[in-house]
Protein backbone atom coordinates (compact mmCIF):
# COMPACT_ATOMS: atom_id res chain seq x y z
CA UNK A 1 0.00 0.00 0.00
CA UNK A 2 1.16 3.54 -0.76
CA UNK A 3 -0.13 6.57 1.11
CA UNK A 4 0.03 10.15 -0.18
CA UNK A 5 -1.06 13.56 1.00
CA UNK A 6 -1.71 16.81 -0.86
CA UNK A 7 -2.44 20.39 0.15
CA UNK A 8 -3.49 23.37 -1.94
CA UNK A 9 -4.93 26.84 -1.45
CA UNK A 10 -6.25 29.44 -3.87
CA UNK A 11 -7.32 33.03 -3.47
CA UNK A 12 -10.85 34.20 -4.33
CA UNK A 13 -11.17 36.33 -7.47
CA UNK A 14 -14.26 38.07 -8.84
CA UNK A 15 -15.77 37.18 -12.19
CA UNK A 16 -14.80 33.52 -12.13
CA UNK A 17 -16.98 30.42 -11.62
CA UNK A 18 -16.31 28.48 -8.42
CA UNK A 19 -15.51 24.83 -9.22
CA UNK A 20 -14.68 22.44 -6.38
CA UNK A 21 -14.06 18.72 -6.85
CA UNK A 22 -15.42 19.07 -10.37
CA UNK A 23 -18.72 20.54 -9.15
CA UNK A 24 -19.89 24.06 -10.02
CA UNK A 25 -20.79 25.81 -6.74
CA UNK A 26 -22.90 28.97 -6.83
CA UNK A 27 -20.95 31.84 -5.27
CA UNK A 28 -20.24 35.51 -5.96
CA UNK A 29 -16.59 34.73 -6.85
CA UNK A 30 -14.36 31.91 -7.99
CA UNK A 31 -10.74 30.99 -7.33
CA UNK A 32 -7.79 32.66 -9.07
CA UNK A 33 -5.55 30.20 -10.91
CA UNK A 34 -3.89 29.39 -14.20
CA UNK A 35 -6.32 26.44 -14.48
CA UNK A 36 -9.99 26.43 -13.44
CA UNK A 37 -8.78 26.82 -9.81
CA UNK A 38 -10.23 23.55 -8.54
CA UNK A 39 -8.29 23.50 -5.30
CA UNK A 40 -9.81 20.17 -4.22
CA UNK A 41 -8.66 18.35 -7.34
CA UNK A 42 -5.22 19.95 -7.13
CA UNK A 43 -4.76 18.67 -3.57
CA UNK A 44 -6.02 15.26 -4.69
CA UNK A 45 -3.60 15.14 -7.65
CA UNK A 46 -0.71 15.97 -5.32
CA UNK A 47 -1.77 13.19 -2.94
CA UNK A 48 -1.94 10.69 -5.83
CA UNK A 49 1.40 11.76 -7.28
CA UNK A 50 2.95 11.74 -3.83
CA UNK A 51 1.78 8.21 -3.09
CA UNK A 52 3.20 7.02 -6.41
CA UNK A 53 6.49 8.86 -5.85
CA UNK A 54 5.90 10.98 -8.95
CA UNK A 55 6.55 14.46 -7.60
CA UNK A 56 3.80 17.06 -7.70
CA UNK A 57 1.19 18.68 -9.91
CA UNK A 58 3.42 21.67 -10.72
CA UNK A 59 6.05 19.38 -12.20
CA UNK A 60 3.55 17.55 -14.43
CA UNK A 61 1.37 20.54 -15.41
CA UNK A 62 3.43 23.75 -15.07
CA UNK A 63 1.37 26.91 -14.63
CA UNK A 64 3.71 28.65 -17.08
CA UNK A 65 2.52 26.35 -19.89
CA UNK A 66 -0.26 27.99 -21.97
CA UNK A 67 -1.83 24.59 -22.76
CA UNK A 68 -3.08 24.48 -19.15
CA UNK A 69 -4.65 27.96 -19.14
CA UNK A 70 -8.22 27.66 -17.83
CA UNK A 71 -8.07 23.87 -18.09
CA UNK A 72 -10.74 21.72 -16.43
CA UNK A 73 -8.83 20.18 -13.51
CA UNK A 74 -10.67 16.89 -14.05
CA UNK A 75 -8.56 16.50 -17.20
CA UNK A 76 -5.43 16.80 -15.04
CA UNK A 77 -6.85 14.29 -12.54
CA UNK A 78 -7.60 11.79 -15.32
CA UNK A 79 -4.05 12.20 -16.67
CA UNK A 80 -2.63 11.55 -13.21
CA UNK A 81 -4.80 8.43 -12.93
CA UNK A 82 -3.63 7.24 -16.36
CA UNK A 83 0.00 7.43 -15.26
CA UNK A 84 -0.82 5.54 -12.04
CA UNK A 85 -2.57 2.82 -14.04
CA UNK A 86 0.49 2.53 -16.28
CA UNK A 87 2.39 1.71 -13.11
CA UNK A 88 -0.21 -0.85 -12.04
CA UNK A 89 -1.59 1.28 -9.22
CA UNK A 90 -5.22 1.92 -8.31
CA UNK A 91 -6.96 3.96 -5.64
CA UNK A 92 -8.22 2.15 -2.57
CA UNK A 93 -9.73 5.25 -0.97
CA UNK A 94 -9.43 9.01 -0.82
CA UNK A 95 -10.31 11.48 1.92
CA UNK A 96 -10.50 15.23 1.32
CA UNK A 97 -11.11 18.22 3.58
CA UNK A 98 -12.14 21.57 2.13
CA UNK A 99 -11.57 24.60 4.34
CA UNK A 100 -13.85 27.52 3.51
CA UNK A 101 -15.72 30.09 5.57
CA UNK A 102 -18.17 30.46 2.71
CA UNK A 103 -19.97 29.37 0.64
CA UNK A 104 -21.65 26.50 2.44
CA UNK A 105 -20.32 23.34 0.80
CA UNK A 106 -22.24 20.58 2.58
CA UNK A 107 -25.07 20.42 0.00
CA UNK A 108 -22.52 19.76 -2.78
CA UNK A 109 -20.57 16.98 -1.10
CA UNK A 110 -22.50 13.98 -2.52
CA UNK A 111 -22.01 15.28 -6.07
CA UNK A 112 -18.30 15.90 -5.38
CA UNK A 113 -17.82 12.32 -4.17
CA UNK A 114 -19.51 10.97 -7.32
CA UNK A 115 -17.37 13.09 -9.65
CA UNK A 116 -14.13 12.17 -7.92
CA UNK A 117 -14.99 8.47 -7.69
CA UNK A 118 -15.69 8.40 -11.43
CA UNK A 119 -12.28 9.89 -12.23
CA UNK A 120 -10.45 7.82 -9.61
CA UNK A 121 -12.09 4.61 -10.82
CA UNK A 122 -13.23 3.51 -7.38
CA UNK A 123 -16.62 3.10 -5.67
CA UNK A 124 -18.24 6.33 -4.45
CA UNK A 125 -18.25 5.09 -0.86
CA UNK A 126 -14.44 4.99 -0.96
CA UNK A 127 -14.29 8.73 -1.62
CA UNK A 128 -14.97 11.02 1.32
CA UNK A 129 -15.20 14.81 1.11
CA UNK A 130 -15.54 16.92 4.24
CA UNK A 131 -15.96 20.66 4.62
CA UNK A 132 -15.04 22.82 7.56
CA UNK A 133 -14.65 26.48 8.46
CA UNK A 134 -11.87 27.85 10.64
CA UNK A 135 -14.31 29.88 12.77
CA UNK A 136 -13.29 33.08 10.96
CA UNK A 137 -9.60 32.64 11.79
CA UNK A 138 -6.83 32.86 9.19
CA UNK A 139 -7.06 33.42 5.42
CA UNK A 140 -9.93 31.02 4.89
CA UNK A 141 -11.76 32.47 7.89
CA UNK A 142 -11.46 35.98 6.47
CA UNK A 143 -12.95 34.73 3.21
CA UNK A 144 -9.75 35.35 1.22
CA UNK A 145 -9.71 31.90 -0.34
CA UNK A 146 -10.23 28.18 0.01
CA UNK A 147 -7.78 25.49 1.12
CA UNK A 148 -7.95 21.76 0.49
CA UNK A 149 -6.26 18.73 2.04
CA UNK A 150 -6.27 15.24 0.57
CA UNK A 151 -5.04 11.82 1.65
CA UNK A 152 -5.10 8.77 -0.61
CA UNK A 153 -4.22 5.13 -0.33
CA UNK A 154 -3.00 3.34 -3.47
CA UNK A 155 -2.89 -0.41 -3.96
CA UNK A 156 -1.26 -2.52 -6.68
MG1 LIG B 1 -3.67 24.75 -7.24
Boltz pocket constraint, residues with backbone or C-beta under 6 A from the ligand:
constraints:
  - pocket:
      binder: B
      contacts: [[A, 8], [A, 9], [A, 10], [A, 33], [A, 38], [A, 39], [A, 42]]
      max_distance: 6.0
